[in-house]
Amino acid sequence: MTTACAYTAREADSDGFIHYPPEEHQVWHDLIVRQQRNLPGRACHEYLEGLAKLALPHDHIPQLADIDAVLLDNTGWRTAPVPALIPFGRFFKLLANKAFPVATFIRRHEDFDYIQEPDIFHEIAGHCPLLTHPAFAEFNEIYGKLGLDADKTERVFLARLYWFTIEFGLVGLNPQERRIYGGGILSSPSETEYALSGKPEYRAFNIADVLRTPYRIDRIQPIYYVLDKLDTLFEIAQSDIMGEVHKAMSKGLFEPHPSLAD
Ligand SMILES: [Fe+2]
C-alpha cells in the first residue's frame, strides 16, 4: 500500500462531488454489467442482499455520499475518500472508526480483470455490499483496532487474515453451496469465474493455518479458505486473534504453493 501506484485518485469539488470523464463511467458500466451476469450462483446471498440495498447505478460511478446513506443506515459504517495508496496506520485507523477507505480512481480497460491497486470498483462493488452485514462490518472494525496496536511484523501476519477473508474468502463447506464473499474476487470478473471452478485448492477456514499461508497479490490465488457461514466472522472477531498471530509468528510460514514461485 505504500509503494508507487500507476493511478491517481480524483479529488472532490467544493460541493464534495467527484467528477469523472465519460470513459471512466464507461469502465464502471462495463464492469458492473459483466459482474451482474457473473454473480448469481457465485456470490453469497448476504452480498447479493447488500448489493440490492446499495442499488448501484450502471451508467455512472456512484458518489460516496449515496453509498454512505445506505451503510450508515445498516451498520453505522461510511466510506472515506483516500488517495490511491495510504499508509497502513491510516488504513487501520479508518477501519477502527467504521470508515472504509475508497480510492477515488477507476482502472483502465487494460486492467479490466484485475488490478493490484484497489480502485473504486473494488471498494464499492467488491466490499460495500457486505459492509451492510453486521458480521462483516464488525470483523472489519475489530481488524482495524488490532492493526492500530500491532507492530510491523504483527501487521504482516494480520494482513494474511484479511487477505484470506475480506479479500479472497469463500463461504460454504459443501461444494454445491459454496459461494464467494471476498471483495478481491467479486471485483475481478475473471477471478469470479475461476474461484468456484474446482481448479484452486479449497481449505476449511482455520485461523492458525491462514496466518501461516503465503500469498501473492500479483497471481491468481491457488488456495482459498472457506468459512462454514458468514456469521463465523463474528466469532473470529471475538476470538484471541493476536494470540493466534503470536503462535503463527513462532511457528513460521508454510512453504509457498508452487504456483507462487517465480
Ligand atoms: Fe479490498
Residues whose N, C-alpha, C, O or C-beta is under 5 A from the ligand:
A	BS01	LIG	P118 G183
